[in-house]
Amino acid sequence: MAVPVAELDRFVVAAKRATYVGDGARAAASREGSHDLTFGAGEWAYRDSYFGGTDFIGQEVVWHRGEPVWAMNYYGFITRADLIDASRAGATIKAALSAMYEEGRFLGGFEWQGPHGLYRDGSTGDVAHFSGRETISVGAVEAYALDYHGGLIKP
């Protein structure tokens, strides 16, 4: 089954907007100790499952008609706890991603200045195959970073 990539891209943005950024309802943990968020629309379903808090690792998966078709892995961490804490980093990330999702996308170059620092996201590729990094700089110093990669899952 060919995945409608443009539809997938729109669904991923909607799912991300409704879950972490939108403070979506928590789902039952899929693995011991995980924090899970889910979203669904029509033939599409999404789950974000992660471990940790200040430093964290996770995976997002999208299913179309019950089949896994897309996934993304990520690892985020505070590099300078003297400049930013988890609460300020989280507030910055949510505000910046909300602004990016308003543009109807989740990949590509993006910058957003907030009260706790400058958020930057840079990636290569598209929804089918991508990798990237988001950072928060306080002054000229990188205080938080997250590396991510993902794309289509093919049988």
Contact map, one row per residue, 1 for C-alpha under 8 A:
11100000000000000000000000000000000000000000000000000000000000000000000000000000000000000000000000000000000000000000000000000000000000000000000000000000000
11110000000000000000000000000000000000000000000000000000000000000000000000000000000000000000000000000000000000000000000000000000000000000000000000000000000
11111001000000000000000000000000000000000000000000000000000000010000100000000000000000000000000000000000000000000000000000000000000000000000000000000000000
01111111000000000000000000000000000000000000000000000000000000000000000000000000000000000000000000000000000000000000000000000000000000000000000000000000000
00111111100000000000000000000000000000000000000000000000000000000000000000000000000000000000000000000000000000000000000000000011000000000000000000000000000
00011111110000000000000000000000000000000000000000000000000000000000000000000000000000000000000000000000000000000000000000000000000000000000000000000000000
00011111111000000000000000000000000000000000000000000000000000000000000000000000000000000000000000000000000000000000000000000000000000000000000000000000000
00111111111100000000000000000000000000000000000000000000000000000000000000000000000000000000000000000000000000000000000000000010000000000000000000000000000
00001111111110000000000000000000000000000000000000000000000000000000000000000000000000000000000000000000100000000000000000000010000000000000000000000000000
00000111111111000000000000000000000000000000000000000000000000000000000000000000000000000000000000000001100000000000000000000000000000000000000000000000000
00000011111111100000000000000000000000000001000000000000000000000000000000000000000000000000000000000000000000000000000000000000000000000000000000000000000
00000001111111110000000000000000000000000000010000000000000001000000000000000000000000000000000000000000000000000000000000000000000000000000000000000000000
00000000111111111000000000000000000000000000000000000000000000000000000000000000000000000000000000001001110000000000000000000000000000000000000000000000000
00000000011111111100000000000000000000000000000000000000000000000000000000000000000000000000000000001000000000000000000000000000000000000000000000000000000
00000000001111111110000000000000000001110000010000000000000000000000000000000000000000000000000000000000000000000000000000000000000000000000000000000000000
00000000000111111111110000000000000000000000000000000000000000000000000000000000000000000000000000000000000000000000000000000000000000000000000000000000000
00000000000011111111110000000000000000000000000000000000000000000000000000000000000000000000000001001000000000000000000000000000000000000000000000000000000
00000000000001111111111100000000000000100000000000000000000000000000000000000000000000000000000000000000000000000000000000000000000000000000000000000000000
00000000000000111111111110000000000011100000000000000000000000000000000000000000000000000000000000000000000000000000000000000000000000000000000000000000000
00000000000000011111111100000000000010000000000000000000000000000000000000000000000000000000010000000000000000000000000000000000000000000000000000000000000
00000000000000011111111100000000000000000000000000000000000000000000000000000000000000000000011011000000000000000000000000000000000000000000000000000000000
00000000000000011111111100000000000000000000000000000000000000000000000000000000000000000000000000000000000000000000000000000000000000000000000000000000000
00000000000000000111111110000000000000000000000000000000000000000000000000000000000000000000000000000000000000000000000000000000000000000000000000000000000
00000000000000000111111111000000000011000000000000000000000000000000000000000000000000000000000000000000000000000000000000000000000000000000000000000000000
00000000000000000010001111100000000011000000000000000000000000000000000000000000000000000000000000000000000000000000000000000000000000000000000000000000000
00000000000000000000000111110000001111000000000000000000000000000000000000000000000000000000000000000000000000000000000000000000000000000000000000000000000
00000000000000000000000011111000001111000000000000000000000000000000000000000000000000000000000000000000000000000000000000000000000000000000000000000000000
00000000000000000000000001111100001100000000000000000000000000000000000000000000000000000000000000000000000000000000000000000000000000000000000000000000000
00000000000000000000000000111111111100000000000010000000000000000000000000000000000000000000000000000000000000000000000000000000000000000000000000000000000
00000000000000000000000000011111010100000000000010000000000000000000000000000000000000000000000000000000000000000000000000000000000000000000000000000000000
00000000000000000000000000001111110000000000000000000000000000000000000000000000000000000000000000000000000000000000000000000000000000000000000000000000000
00000000000000000000000000001111110000000000000000000000000000000000000000000000000000000000000000000000000000000000000000000000000000000000000000000000000
00000000000000000000000000001011111000000000000000100000000000000000000000000000000000000000000000000000000000000000000000000000000000000000000000000000000
00000000000000000000000000001111111100000000000011110000000000000000000000000000000000000000000000000000000000000000000000000000000000000000000000000000000
00000000000000000000000001111000111110000000000011100000000000000000000000000000000000000000000000000000000000000000000000000000000000000000000000000000000
00000000000000000000000001111100011111000000001111000000000000000000000000000000000000000000000000000000000000000000000000000000000000000000000000000000000
00000000000000000011000111100000001111100000001110000000000000000000000000000000000000000000000000000000000000000000000000000000000000000000000000000000000
00000000000000100010000111100000000111110000111100000000000000000000000000000000000000000000000000000000000000000000000000000000000000000000000000000000000
00000000000000100110000000000000000011111000111000000000000000000000000000000000000000000000000000000000000000000000000000000000000000000000000000000000000
00000000000000100000000000000000000001111111110000000000000000000000000000000000000000000000000000000000000000000000000000000000000000000000000000000000000
00000000000000000000000000000000000000111111100000000000000000000000000000000000000000000000000000000000000000000000000000000000000000000000000000000000000
00000000000000000000000000000000000000011111000000000000000000000000000000000000000000000000000000000000000000000000000000000000000000000000000000000000000
00000000000000000000000000000000000000011111100000000000000000011100000000000000000000000000000000000000000000000000000000000000000000000000000000000000000
00000000001000000000000000000000000000011111110000000000000001111100000000000000000000000000000000000000000000000000000000000000000000000000000000000000000
00000000000000000000000000000000000001111011111000000000000001110100000000000000000000000000000000000000000000000000000000000000000000000000000000000000000
00000000000100100000000000000000000001110001111100000000000111100000000000000000000000000000000000000000000000000000000000000000000000000000000000000000000
00000000000000000000000000000000000111100000111110000000000111000000000000000000000000000000000000000000000000000000000000000000000000000000000000000000000
00000000000000000000000000000000000111000000011111000000011110000000000000000000000000000000000000000000000000000000000000000000000000000000000000000000000
00000000000000000000000000001100011110000000001111100000011100000000000000000000000000000000000000000000000000000000000000000000000000000000000000000000000
00000000000000000000000000000000011100000000000111110001111000000000000000000000000000000000000000000000000000000000000000000000000000000000000000000000000
00000000000000000000000000000000111000000000000011111001110000000000000000000000000000000000000000000000000000000000000000000000000000000000000000000000000
00000000000000000000000000000000010000000000000001111111100000000000000000000000000000000000000000000000000000000000000000000000000000000000000000000000000
00000000000000000000000000000000000000000000000000111111000000000000000000000000000001000000000000000000000000000000000000000000000000000000000000000000000
00000000000000000000000000000000000000000000000000011111000000000000000000011100000011000000000000000000000000000000000000000000000000000000000000000000000
00000000000000000000000000000000000000000000000000011111100000000000000000111100000000000000000000000000000000000000000000000000000000000000000000000000000
00000000000000000000000000000000000000000000000001111111110000000000000000111000000000000000000000000000000000000000000000000000000000000000000000000000000
00000000000000000000000000000000000000000000000001110011111000000000000011110000000000000000000000000000000000000000000000000000000000000000000000000000000
00000000000000000000000000000000000000000000000111100001111100000000000011100000000000000000000000000000000000000000000000000000000000000000000000000000000
00000000000000000000000000000000000000000000000111000000111110000000001111000000000000000000000000000000000000000000000000000000000000000000000000000000000
00000000000000000000000000000000000000000000011110000000011111000000001110000000000000000000000000000000000000000000000000000000000000000000000000000000000
00000000000000000000000000000000000000000000011100000000001111100001111100000000000000000000000000000000000000000000000000000000000000000000000000000000000
00000000000100000000000000000000000000000001111000000000000111110001111000000000000000000000000000000000000000000000000000000000000000000000000000000000000
00000000000000000000000000000000000000000001110000000000000011111111110000000000000000000000000000000000000000000000000000000000000000000000000000000000000
00100000000000000000000000000000000000000011100000000000000001111111100000000000000000000000000000000000000000000000000000000000000000000000000000000000000
00000000000000000000000000000000000000000011000000000000000000111110000000000000000000000000000000000000000000000000000000000000000000000000000000000000000
00000000000000000000000000000000000000000011100000000000000000111111000000000000000000000000000000000000000000000000000000000000000000000000000000000000000
00000000000000000000000000000000000000000000000000000000000000111111100000000000000000000000000000000000000000000000000000000000000000000000000000000000000
00000000000000000000000000000000000000000000000000000000000011110111110000000000000000000000000000000000000000000000000000000000000000000000000000000000100
00100000000000000000000000000000000000000000000000000000000011110011111000000000000000000000000000000000000000000000000000000000000000000000000000000001110
00000000000000000000000000000000000000000000000000000000000011100001111100000000000000000000000000000000000000000000000000000001000000000000000000000111100
00000000000000000000000000000000000000000000000000000000001111000000111110000000000000000000000000000000000000000000000000000000000000000000000000000111100
00000000000000000000000000000000000000000000000000000000001110000000011111000000000000000000000000000000000000000000000000000000000000000000000000011110000
00000000000000000000000000000000000000000000000000000000111100000000001111100000000000000000000000000000000000000000000000000000000000000000000000011100000
00000000000000000000000000000000000000000000000000000000111000000000000111110000000000000000000000000000000000000000000000000000000000000000000001111000000
00000000000000000000000000000000000000000000000000000011110000000000000011111000000000000000000000000000000000000000000000000000000000000000000001110000000
00000000000000000000000000000000000000000000000000000111100000000000000001111100000000000000000000000000000000000000000000000000000000000000000111100000000
00000000000000000000000000000000000000000000000000000111000000000000000000111110000000000000000000000000000000000000000000000000000000000000000111000000000
00000000000000000000000000000000000000000000000000000110000000000000000000011111100111000000000000000000000000000000000000000000000000000000001110000000000
00000000000000000000000000000000000000000000000000000000000000000000000000001111100000000000000000000000000000000000000000000000000000000000011110000000000
00000000000000000000000000000000000000000000000000000000000000000000000000000111111100000000000000000000000000000000000000000000000000000000011100000000000
00000000000000000000000000000000000000000000000000000000000000000000000000000111111110000000000000000000000000000000000000000000000000000000001000000000000
00000000000000000000000000000000000000000000000000000000000000000000000000000001111110000000000000000000000000000000000000000000000000000000000000000000000
00000000000000000000000000000000000000000000000000000000000000000000000000000001111110000000000000000000000000000000000000000000000000000100001000000000000
00000000000000000000000000000000000000000000000000000000000000000000000000000101111111011000000000000000000000000001000000000000000000000100001100000000000
00000000000000000000000000000000000000000000000000000100000000000000000000000100111111111000000000000000000000000000000000000000000000000000000000000000000
00000000000000000000000000000000000000000000000000001100000000000000000000000100000111111100000000000000000000000000000000000000000000000000000000000000000
00000000000000000000000000000000000000000000000000000000000000000000000000000000000011111110000000000000000000000000000000000000000000000000000000000000000
00000000000000000000000000000000000000000000000000000000000000000000000000000000000111111111000000000000000000000001000000000000000000000000000000000000000
00000000000000000000000000000000000000000000000000000000000000000000000000000000000111111111100000000000000000000001000000000000000000010000000100000000000
00000000000000000000000000000000000000000000000000000000000000000000000000000000000001111111110000000000000000000000000000000000000000000000000000000000000
00000000000000000000000000000000000000000000000000000000000000000000000000000000000000111111111000000000000000000000000000000000000000000000000000000000000
00000000000000000000000000000000000000000000000000000000000000000000000000000000000000011111111100000000000000000111101000000000000000000000000000000000000
00000000000000000000000000000000000000000000000000000000000000000000000000000000000000001111111110000000000000000000001000000000000000000000000000000000000
00000000000000000001100000000000000000000000000000000000000000000000000000000000000000000111111111000000000000000000000000000000000000000000000000000000000
00000000000000000000100000000000000000000000000000000000000000000000000000000000000000000011111111100000000000000000000000000000000000000000000000000000000
00000000000000000000000000000000000000000000000000000000000000000000000000000000000000000001111111110000000000111100001000000000000000000000000000000000000
00000000000000000000100000000000000000000000000000000000000000000000000000000000000000000000111111111000010000000000000000000000000000000000000000000000000
00000000000000001000100000000000000000000000000000000000000000000000000000000000000000000000011111111100000000000000000000000000000000000000000000000000000
00000000000000000000000000000000000000000000000000000000000000000000000000000000000000000000001111111110000000000000000000000000000000000000000000000000000
00000000000000000000000000000000000000000000000000000000000000000000000000000000000000000000000111111111110001000000000000000000000000000000000000000000000
00000000000011001000000000000000000000000000000000000000000000000000000000000000000000000000000011111111110000000000000000000000000000000000000000000000000
00000000000000000000000000000000000000000000000000000000000000000000000000000000000000000000000001111111100000000000000000000000000000000000000000000000000
00000000000000000000000000000000000000000000000000000000000000000000000000000000000000000000000000111111100000000000000000000000000000000000000000000000000
00000000010010000000000000000000000000000000000000000000000000000000000000000000000000000000000000011111110000000000000000000000000000000000000000000000000
00000000110010000000000000000000000000000000000000000000000000000000000000000000000000000000000000011111111000000000000000000000000000000000000000000000000
00000000000010000000000000000000000000000000000000000000000000000000000000000000000000000000000010011001111100000000000000000000000000000000000000000000000
00000000000000000000000000000000000000000000000000000000000000000000000000000000000000000000000000000000111110000000000011110110000000000000000000000000000
00000000000000000000000000000000000000000000000000000000000000000000000000000000000000000000000000000000011111000000000011110000000000000000000000000000000
00000000000000000000000000000000000000000000000000000000000000000000000000000000000000000000000000000000001111100000000111100000000000000000000000000000000
00000000000000000000000000000000000000000000000000000000000000000000000000000000000000000000000000010000000111110000000111000000000000000000000000000000000
00000000000000000000000000000000000000000000000000000000000000000000000000000000000000000000000100000000000011111000011110000000000000000000000000000000000
00000000000000000000000000000000000000000000000000000000000000000000000000000000000000000000000100000000000001111100011100000000000000000000000000000000000
00000000000000000000000000000000000000000000000000000000000000000000000000000000000000000000000100000000000000111110111000000000000000000000000000000000000
00000000000000000000000000000000000000000000000000000000000000000000000000000000000000000001000100000000000000011111111000000000000000000000000000000000000
00000000000000000000000000000000000000000000000000000000000000000000000000000000000000000001000000000000000000001111100000000000000000000000000000000000000
00000000000000000000000000000000000000000000000000000000000000000000000000000000000100011001000000000000000000000111110000000000000000000100000000000000000
00000000000000000000000000000000000000000000000000000000000000000000000000000000000000000001000000000000000000001111111000000000000000011110000000000000000
00000000000000000000000000000000000000000000000000000000000000000000000000000000000000000000000000000000000000111101111100000000000000111110000000000000000
00000000000000000000000000000000000000000000000000000000000000000000000000000000000000000001100100000000000000111100111110000000000001111000000000000000000
00000000000000000000000000000000000000000000000000000000000000000000000000000000000000000000000000000000000011110000011111000000000001110000000000000000000
00000000000000000000000000000000000000000000000000000000000000000000000000000000000000000000000000000000001111100000001111100000000111100000000000000000000
00000000000000000000000000000000000000000000000000000000000000000000000000000000000000000000000000000000001111000000000111110000000111000000000000000000000
00000000000000000000000000000000000000000000000000000000000000000000000000000000000000000000000000000000001110000000000011111000011110000000000000000000000
00000000000000000000000000000000000000000000000000000000000000000000000000000000000000000000000000000000001100000000000001111100011100000000000000000000000
00000000000000000000000000000000000000000000000000000000000000000000000000000000000000000000000000000000000000000000000000111111111000000000000000000000000
00000000000000000000000000000000000000000000000000000000000000000000000000000000000000000000000000000000001000000000000000011111110000000000000000000010000
00001001100000000000000000000000000000000000000000000000000000000000000000000000000000000000000000000000001000000000000000001111110000000000000000000111000
00001000000000000000000000000000000000000000000000000000000000000000010000000000000000000000000000000000000000000000000000001111110000000000000000000111000
00000000000000000000000000000000000000000000000000000000000000000000000000000000000000000000000000000000000000000000000000001111111000000000000000001111000
00000000000000000000000000000000000000000000000000000000000000000000000000000000000000000000000000000000000000000000000000111111111100000000000000001110000
00000000000000000000000000000000000000000000000000000000000000000000000000000000000000000000000000000000000000000000000000111000111110000000000000111100000
00000000000000000000000000000000000000000000000000000000000000000000000000000000000000000000000000000000000000000000000011110000011111000000000000111000000
00000000000000000000000000000000000000000000000000000000000000000000000000000000000000000000000000000000000000000000000011100000001111100000000011110000000
00000000000000000000000000000000000000000000000000000000000000000000000000000000000000000000000000000000000000000000001111000000000111110000000011100000000
00000000000000000000000000000000000000000000000000000000000000000000000000000000000000000000000000000000000000000000011110000000000011111000011111000000000
00000000000000000000000000000000000000000000000000000000000000000000000000000000000000001000000000000000000000000000111100000000000001111100011110000000000
00000000000000000000000000000000000000000000000000000000000000000000000000000000000000000000000000000000000000000000111000000000000000111111111100000000000
00000000000000000000000000000000000000000000000000000000000000000000000000000000001100000000000000000000000000000001110000000000000000011111111000000000000
00000000000000000000000000000000000000000000000000000000000000000000000000000000000000000000000000000000000000000000110000000000000000001111100000000000000
00000000000000000000000000000000000000000000000000000000000000000000000000000000000000000000000000000000000000000000000000000000000000001111110000000000000
00000000000000000000000000000000000000000000000000000000000000000000000000000000000000000000000000000000000000000000000000000000000000001111111000000000000
00000000000000000000000000000000000000000000000000000000000000000000000000000011000000000000000000000000000000000000000000000000000000111101111110000000000
00000000000000000000000000000000000000000000000000000000000000000000000000000111101100000000000000000000000000000000000000000000000000111100111110000000000
00000000000000000000000000000000000000000000000000000000000000000000000000011111000100001000000000000000000000000000000000000000000000111000011111000000000
00000000000000000000000000000000000000000000000000000000000000000000000000011110000000000000000000000000000000000000000000000000000011110000011111100000000
00000000000000000000000000000000000000000000000000000000000000000000000001111000000000000000000000000000000000000000000000000000000011100000000111110000000
00000000000000000000000000000000000000000000000000000000000000000000000001110000000000000000000000000000000000000000000000000000001111000000000011111000000
00000000000000000000000000000000000000000000000000000000000000000000000111100000000000000000000000000000000000000000000000000000001110000000000001111100000
00000000000000000000000000000000000000000000000000000000000000000000000111000000000000000000000000000000000000000000000000000000111100000000000000111110000
00000000000000000000000000000000000000000000000000000000000000000000011110000000000000000000000000000000000000000000000000000011111000000000000000011111000
00000000000000000000000000000000000000000000000000000000000000000000011100000000000000000000000000000000000000000000000000000111110000000000000000001111100
00000000000000000000000000000000000000000000000000000000000000000000111000000000000000000000000000000000000000000000000000000011100000000000000000000111110
00000000000000000000000000000000000000000000000000000000000000000001111000000000000000000000000000000000000000000000000000000000000000000000000000000011111
00000000000000000000000000000000000000000000000000000000000000000000100000000000000000000000000000000000000000000000000000000000000000000000000000000001111
00000000000000000000000000000000000000000000000000000000000000000000000000000000000000000000000000000000000000000000000000000000000000000000000000000000111
